[in-house]
Amino acid sequence: MSTRIALVAAWDEVARAAATSALLVDLPDALVIQHDLSPGGDLSRRCWDAGGLIDQSWIRLEHGCISCATREDLVPTLTSVLRERAWTHVVVSLPLTAAPEAITWPLWEAIKHHELDARLAAVLTIADETRLVEDVFGDDLLADRGRVERAFRDILLTDHEAADLSHWDCDDGLDRWLG
């Protein structure tokens, strides 16, 4: 049986951590691969399972797009990890603000061309239900939240459009979507 991969995208660190932890606890034989942007501008990759940290690496960014950097690192990382051990589930916890659609397509291609013995089981976006109306209909720019000059709603809606599941509350079993 091939490994089931779930992508988790979020704009809030606490929501992303809660969703990722819920999946790690709920799914049998799960590995988490999480990418983050470091304060120095490098991309960090951490891999862990229920037993703790397995690997941590730093990747120098060739350009400023965090989605592109994650995409370029993820398929080779998955290939290597799955060659070492056949995990039942891999939860890919994307960097905050990374576009899930930009990472989904290279995964599909790698699976289609048999580079990965896996299937993309779900793309999950996690959002703050208390801010939904304000985020979708408001005028906030990403610059207002320490990001680039673009309307927050544009990116939020694009991320949710790419998802199989938009999850507004992190306390009910996400594992049913990965069955």
C-alpha positions in Angstrom: 0.0 0.0 0.0 1.3 3.4 -0.9 2.0 6.2 1.6 -0.8 8.7 2.1 0.3 12.3 2.0 -1.6 15.2 3.6 -0.6 18.8 3.0 -1.5 21.2 5.8 -1.5 25.0 5.0 -2.2 27.8 7.4 -1.6 31.4 8.1 -1.5 31.0 11.9 1.3 29.1 13.6 -0.9 27.9 16.5 -3.6 26.6 14.1 -1.0 24.9 11.9 0.6 23.3 15.0 -2.8 22.1 16.3 -3.8 20.6 13.0 -0.4 18.9 12.5 -0.4 17.5 16.0 -3.9 16.2 15.7 -3.0 14.4 12.5 0.2 13.0 14.1 -1.8 11.6 17.1 -4.8 10.4 15.0 -3.0 8.7 12.2 -1.1 5.5 12.6 2.5 5.3 11.6 2.7 9.0 10.6 5.7 11.2 9.8 5.6 15.0 9.8 7.8 17.0 7.5 7.6 20.7 8.3 9.2 23.6 6.5 9.6 27.1 8.0 11.3 30.3 7.1 14.0 31.2 9.6 14.6 34.7 10.7 17.9 34.7 8.7 16.0 33.9 5.5 16.8 30.2 5.2 14.3 27.4 5.0 14.3 24.9 7.8 13.0 21.4 7.4 12.2 19.2 10.4 11.0 15.6 10.3 9.5 13.9 13.3 7.1 11.2 14.3 5.4 10.3 17.6 8.8 9.4 19.1 10.4 12.8 18.4 12.7 14.6 16.0 14.2 12.5 13.3 16.0 15.1 11.2 16.6 18.8 10.9 18.1 20.6 8.0 18.6 24.1 6.7 18.2 25.0 3.0 19.6 28.2 1.6 17.0 30.0 -0.4 18.0 30.7 -4.0 15.2 33.3 -4.3 12.5 34.9 -2.1 9.5 32.6 -2.9 8.9 30.3 0.1 6.4 28.2 -1.9 9.0 27.6 -4.7 11.7 26.7 -2.2 9.5 24.3 -0.4 8.4 22.7 -3.7 12.0 22.3 -4.8 12.9 20.5 -1.5 9.8 18.5 -0.8 9.8 15.9 -3.6 13.5 14.9 -3.1 12.9 14.8 0.7 9.9 12.6 0.3 11.7 10.3 -2.1 14.6 9.9 0.3 12.4 9.4 3.4 10.2 6.9 1.7 13.2 5.0 0.4 14.4 4.6 3.9 11.1 3.5 5.4 7.6 2.9 4.1 5.5 5.3 6.3 1.7 4.8 6.2 1.1 8.6 6.4 3.2 11.7 5.8 1.9 15.0 7.0 3.5 17.9 5.2 3.2 21.0 7.3 3.8 23.9 4.9 5.5 27.1 5.9 3.1 29.8 7.0 1.7 31.6 4.0 3.0 29.0 1.5 0.6 28.4 -1.4 -0.6 24.8 -1.3 -1.4 24.8 -5.0 2.3 25.5 -5.9 3.3 22.4 -3.9 0.5 20.1 -5.0 1.3 20.0 -8.7 4.9 18.8 -8.4 3.7 16.1 -5.9 1.1 14.9 -8.4 3.7 14.8 -11.2 6.1 12.8 -9.0 3.4 10.4 -8.1 2.2 10.1 -11.7 5.7 9.3 -12.9 6.3 6.8 -10.2 9.0 8.8 -8.5 7.0 8.5 -5.3 5.1 5.4 -4.1 2.5 7.6 -2.5 -0.9 9.2 -3.0 -1.9 12.7 -2.2 -4.8 12.0 0.2 -5.7 15.5 1.2 -4.8 19.2 1.0 -6.0 20.9 4.2 -6.2 24.6 4.8 -6.6 25.8 8.4 -8.2 29.2 9.1 -9.3 31.2 12.1 -13.1 31.1 12.1 -13.2 34.1 14.3 -11.6 36.2 11.6 -13.2 34.7 8.5 -15.6 37.5 7.6 -13.0 40.2 8.3 -10.3 38.3 6.4 -12.4 37.6 3.3 -14.2 41.0 3.1 -11.7 43.3 4.7 -9.1 45.5 3.2 -6.1 44.2 5.1 -3.0 43.9 3.0 -0.4 41.2 3.7 2.0 44.1 4.4 -0.3 44.9 7.4 0.6 41.4 8.7 4.4 41.6 7.9 4.1 40.2 4.4 4.1 41.5 0.8 1.8 44.2 -0.6 -1.2 42.1 -1.6 -4.8 41.8 -0.3 -5.0 39.1 2.4 -8.4 37.9 1.1 -6.9 37.1 -2.4 -4.4 34.7 -1.0 -6.7 33.2 1.7 -9.4 32.4 -0.9 -6.9 31.0 -3.4 -5.5 28.7 -0.7 -9.0 27.5 0.2 -9.9 27.0 -3.4 -6.9 24.6 -3.8 -7.9 22.6 -0.7 -9.9 19.4 -0.3 -10.9 20.5 3.1 -11.0 23.9 4.7 -10.9 23.4 8.4 -12.1 26.1 10.7 -11.7 24.2 14.0 -8.8 22.0 14.9 -10.4 19.8 17.5 -12.4 17.2 15.5 -10.8 14.1 13.9 -9.1 15.3 10.7 -8.0 11.7 10.1 -11.4 10.8 8.6 -10.3 12.7 5.5 -7.2 10.6 5.0 -8.9 7.2 5.3 
